[in-house]
Amino acid sequence: MKQQLNHIEVYQDALTSADCKEVIKRFDDNEGRLAPSFEPLYYQLPLNMMEDNILSEPVKQRITQYAQKHNFLIHTPVKWAIDKDANLQHYKPGMAYNGEHMETGYDEVSSRRMLAWMIYLNTVRDGGGTRWLQQKVYANATEGMMIVWPAGWTHSHMGIVSNTEHKYIVTGWCSFIPQWMPNSKKAPPKGFK
């Protein structure tokens, strides 16, 4: 993938091959569960990034590098953080999240997403990558590679189907932290500090 000034950043070797295989084994040992959807798009296993001894540090390092390169993120008065919740996803041959979509949503948690990140846990040679349509960028699924990008509509993207190979990824987000009033009786949403 050619790196461009489009706020899509690529970090080769974010995870070692051994760590990728260990995370895949974790999925296979737990079998995952079918993601909620109208058709089977993928299987997923929820992760807690605060407790994950393989993923938490590499993700923190790459998000810090991203913020240093795009230093407005360091100086913005609005606080943000890596979300506690992430997903380990398995796409069997013929499966993909292949509809154009963005990572921000309409509910209380996903509407605060500002960045998305993804780590490919295995190399897929027959499709299996990700395409950002507006930027005309395509990333091959390469073991250990992490990609970080803005979560909003400007960076809509889609997965590419592999009809012959399995694909495993870990994906998560960075979100704005709600600024709660000291006298508020409403608790912050799950996953926010």
Order of alpha helices (4+ residues) and beta strands (2+ residues): beta-alpha-beta-beta-alpha-alpha-beta-beta-beta-beta-beta-beta-beta
